[in-house]
Amino acid sequence: MLKKIYHIDTPDGAATEMYEIDAREAIAKFPKEWSDTPWPAKKKAPEETKASTPAGEPTAPFEAREKGKGWWAIFDSTGAEVGKSIREPDGIAFNSMSDDDKDEYVKLHTKED
């Protein structure tokens, strides 16, 4: 028996038909991707919030977090990655810095060459 389910990345919201057992498994294993009901339309971000911060300018506070496989990155308050990837010891050292030192580090390492 076929069942209609919906994938989040389908641009026109069209349903996908799968065998019922496969559809239940897809929804159970990947609930953020598949649904029994159509996904709501994606909301557009207001233009005002985009213009409030100059493009490419990181905002404090900064935090180094692990990206995986031994690589870390520095992220700003919006969750955007700042600068190049760093290794774990550098990430731990960055997190132990004061906020002023973190600001200086970010300014120094994000300069355009």
MARGU-115341 format. One line per 10 residues: number of its first residue (from 1); their letters; for each residue x, y, z of N, C-alpha, C. Coordinates in steps of 0.001 Angstrom, whole numbers, padded with zeros to 6 digits. Example, Ala and Ser with C-alpha at 12.3 -4.5 7.8 and 13.67 -1.06 7.14 Angstrom:
BEGIN
1	AS	013190/-005690/007800/012300/-004500/007800/013200/-003300/007800; 012850/-002250/007080/013670/-001060/007140/012900/000030/007870
% end
This chain:
BEGIN
1	MLKKIYHIDT	000836/-001177/000000/000000/000000/000000/000885/001247/000000; 000567/002219/-000825/001347/003442/-000925/000835/004496/000054; 001742/005327/000518/001391/006396/001443/002109/007662/000997; 001437/008811/001124/002038/010087/000772/002712/010676/002003; 003991/011085/001837/004707/011805/002888/005402/012992/002239; 005866/013917/003061/006407/015178/002561/007840/015375/003031; 008698/015809/002118/010096/016126/002444/010231/017624/002591; 011050/018066/003548/011168/019490/003864/011753/020297/002703; 012609/019703/001877/013274/020438/000797/012519/020442/-000518; 011326/019908/-000550/010539/019932/-001779/010047/021361/-001998
11	PDGAATEMYE	010496/022021/-003065/010179/023441/-003248/008691/023738/-003416; 007957/022870/-004076/006539/023157/-004308/005627/022457/-003312; 006194/021783/-002306/005395/021110/-001280/004746/019829/-001758; 005227/019301/-002877/004633/018093/-003435/004913/016892/-002542; 003962/015981/-002515/004103/014766/-001712/004914/013732/-002475; 005549/012850/-001724/006265/011721/-002285/005492/010471/-001903; 005297/009581/-002857/004601/008342/-002549/005619/007249/-002280; 005457/006577/-001142/006323/005460/-000759/005442/004334/-000256; 006019/003130/-000222/005304/002057/000447/005169/002438/001909; 004060/002067/002523/003742/002509/003880/004843/002156/004870
21	IDAREAIAKF	005409/000979/004772/006462/000570/005712/007692/001469/005561; 008053/001812/004322/009201/002693/004084/008904/004113/004552; 007683/004560/004354/007298/005907/004779/007371/006028/006297; 006856/005036/007010/006922/005078/008486/008362/005069/008973; 009212/004284/008327/010618/004216/008714/011317/005553/008449; 011053/006179/007316/011669/007474/006988/011265/008533/008002; 009988/008570/008372/009510/009559/009341/010095/009287/010718; 010218/008014/011089/010762/007666/012408/012250/007981/012502; 013008/007694/011448/014460/007898/011489/014868/009346/011216; 014084/010056/010421/014444/011412/010005/013268/012371/010177
31	PKEWSDTPWP	012835/012634/011431/011647/013468/011645/011844/014932/011260; 013092/015373/011140/013328/016765/010742/013303/016927/009222; 013276/015814/008499/013251/015856/007034/011915/015425/006443; 011258/014441/007087/010035/013866/006551/008867/014095/007492; 007660/014227/006925/006461/014478/007725/005242/013850/007059; 004238/013530/007896/002959/013038/007371/002138/014168/006756; 002399/015388/007215/001651/016555/006746/002587/017513/006009; 002062/018356/005135/002917/019305/004415/003642/020245/005379; 004860/020594/005038/005639/021525/005850/005108/022939/005647; 005127/023775/006696/004688/025166/006519/005683/025910/005627
41	AKKKAPEETK	005182/026927/004954/006038/027726/004079/007124/028393/004906; 008331/028478/004329/009440/029104/005036/009217/030603/005094; 009477/031156/006274/009310/032597/006456/010570/033316/006010; 010380/034461/005380/011523/035277/004985/011909/036177/006141; 013229/036351/006328/013717/037218/007400/013446/038667/007016; 013027/039485/007964/012799/040888/007647/014094/041575/007215; 013972/042471/006276/015134/043173/005741/015807/044058/006794; 015050/044555/007766/015605/045452/008783/016683/044773/009607; 016477/043516/009976/017453/042823/010808/018738/042555/010048; 018627/042313/008752/019822/042081/007953/020661/043348/007845
51	ASTPAGEPTA	020024/044490/007754/020741/045742/007562/021310/046314/008859; 020889/045806/010013/021341/046382/011281/022816/046140/011552; 023370/045022/011077/024783/044731/011254/025452/044763/009890; 026554/045501/009752/027247/045523/008460/027669/044117/008050; 027549/043841/006771/027875/042510/006273/029340/042184/006529; 029578/040980/006993/030949/040535/007197/031590/041007/008485; 030878/041766/009290/031457/042259/010535/030981/041388/011690; 031890/040623/012322/031490/039747/013417/031079/040525/014660; 030164/039951/015432/029687/040607/016641/030025/039769/017869; 030458/040442/018921/030813/039777/020179/029540/039350/020881
61	PFEAREKGKG	029577/038419/021781/030719/037668/022296/031110/036534/021347; 032368/036128/021437/032915/035087/020576/033147/033824/021388; 033056/032686/020704/033269/031403/021362/033873/030432/020358; 034856/029657/020800/035434/028603/019963/034692/027314/020263; 034285/026621/019186/033567/025355/019336/034132/024329/018369; 033961/023067/018728/034459/021986/017891/033591/021813/016654; 034255/021668/015491/033552/021427/014237/033573/019953/013872; 034544/019232/014403/034658/017808/014101/036025/017453/013583; 036425/016203/013838/037708/015654/013376/038888/016498/013829; 038838/017021/015039/039961/017771/015589/039999/019241/015217
71	WWAIFDSTGA	039077/019697/014405/039049/021093/013988/038041/021881/014818; 038399/023096/015144/037539/024011/015879/037383/025268/015042; 036397/026071/015404/036199/027359/014744/035708/028360/015774; 035898/029624/015476/035405/030701/016334/034081/031167/015747; 033086/031292/016602/031760/031713/016182/031387/032998/016913; 030667/033890/016215/030226/035132/016855/028849/034935/017477; 028251/036014/017964/026971/035919/018683/025826/035460/017795; 025952/035623/016482/024897/035183/015571/025069/033728/015149; 026168/033101/015567/026436/031722/015196/027214/031591/013908; 027656/032721/013349/028427/032701/012114/029890/032396/012422
81	EVGKSIREPD	030503/031573/011575/031911/031237/011751/032771/032443/011385; 033771/032700/012224/034643/033854/012039/036053/033350/011764; 036644/033785/010664/038031/033413/010371/038168/031970/009928; 039424/031494/010012/039749/030140/009569/039608/029150/010706; 039592/027877/010364/039522/026817/011362/040816/026758/012160; 040691/026314/013405/041843/026184/014290/041822/024792/014910; 042918/024406/015531/043002/023111/016199/042526/023219/017641; 042274/022075/018269/041695/022025/019609/042475/022836/020651; 043812/022709/020762/044515/023495/021793/044312/025004/021626; 044278/025454/020368/044049/026879/020111/042620/027283/020486
91	GIAFNSMSDD	041669/026400/020241/040279/026687/020596/040089/026779/022101; 040709/025872/022837/040623/025900/024296/041290/027157/024841; 042445/027505/024276/043147/028722/024700/042308/029963/024397; 041651/029975/023247/040803/031114/022885/039675/031289/023895; 039029/030197/024277/037913/030281/025222/038347/030746/026605; 039625/030553/026944/040104/030987/028257/040507/032464/028262; 040525/033117/027112/040882/034542/027030/039758/035417/027583; 040122/036655/027936/039106/037639/028338/038356/038100/027086; 037205/038728/027273/036412/039191/026130/037172/040213/025293; 037937/041097/025943/038718/042089/025206/039794/041422/024355
101	DKDEYVKLHT	040465/040398/024929/041492/039679/024174/040876/038920/022995; 039674/038371/023211/038985/037665/022126/038664/038639/020988; 038195/039848/021333/037897/040863/020310/039143/041197/019498; 040259/041402/020183/041515/041723/019497/041968/040565/018606; 041851/039354/019107/042240/038170/018337/041411/038087/017048; 040102/038276/017186/039216/038200/016018/039553/039302/015018; 039772/040521/015504/040124/041635/014598/041421/041329/013854; 042403/040781/014572/043702/040491/013976/043616/039369/012944; 042811/038347/013226/042763/037191/012361/041692/037250/011283; 040904/038304/011238/039911/038429/010170/040213/039601/009253
111	KED	041387/040189/009410/041773/041299/008517/041865/040791/007081; 041503/041637/006156/041646/041318/004730/043096/041545/004344; 043706/040532/003761/045118/040667/003352/045234/041273/001974
% end
